[in-house]
Amino acid sequence: MSSEIIFIVEESPEGGYEAQVLGHAVFTQGETMEEVREAVKDAVRCHFEESDLPASLVNKEEG
């Protein structure tokens, strides 16, 4: 497992923000940037086993 996970945040056409983790089937959304960052953390914890959790998350904003 990589020690770093990169996620992309984009503004949603419906309002708020959408995020996806590069290289993994992890997608989430939130109304604010802070909300979407927390949602990414939760989604990553749900997607990966405890022993495979990355050491850091890197936000690459787009749009």
C-alpha positions in Angstrom: 0.0 0.0 0.0 1.2 3.5 -0.8 2.0 5.7 2.1 0.2 8.6 0.3 -3.2 8.8 -1.2 -4.1 11.6 -3.6 -7.7 12.8 -3.9 -9.2 15.2 -6.4 -11.9 17.7 -5.4 -14.2 19.4 -7.9 -17.2 21.6 -7.7 -20.4 19.6 -8.2 -22.8 20.8 -10.9 -25.6 20.2 -8.3 -23.7 22.4 -5.7 -21.1 21.5 -3.1 -18.1 19.4 -3.9 -17.3 15.9 -5.2 -14.1 14.0 -4.4 -12.4 10.9 -5.8 -9.3 9.0 -4.7 -6.9 8.5 -7.6 -6.3 4.8 -8.4 -9.1 3.5 -6.2 -12.9 3.2 -6.3 -13.4 5.8 -3.6 -15.9 8.6 -4.2 -17.6 11.0 -1.8 -19.2 14.5 -1.6 -19.9 17.3 0.7 -21.5 20.8 0.8 -18.3 22.6 1.9 -14.6 21.9 1.4 -14.2 21.0 5.1 -17.1 18.6 4.9 -15.7 16.9 1.8 -12.3 16.6 3.4 -13.8 14.8 6.4 -15.9 12.6 4.0 -12.7 11.6 2.2 -11.1 10.6 5.5 -14.2 8.5 6.4 -14.4 6.9 2.9 -10.7 6.0 3.0 -11.1 4.4 6.5 -14.0 2.4 5.2 -12.3 1.3 1.9 -8.9 0.1 3.3 -8.1 -2.4 6.0 -6.5 -0.9 9.1 -3.1 -2.3 8.2 -3.3 -0.7 4.7 -4.4 2.8 5.6 -2.1 5.5 4.0 0.1 7.7 6.2 -1.2 10.8 4.5 -3.9 12.2 2.2 -3.1 14.8 -0.4 -5.8 17.1 -1.8 -5.4 18.2 -5.4 -8.2 20.7 -6.1 -9.6 21.2 -9.6 -12.3 23.3 -11.2 
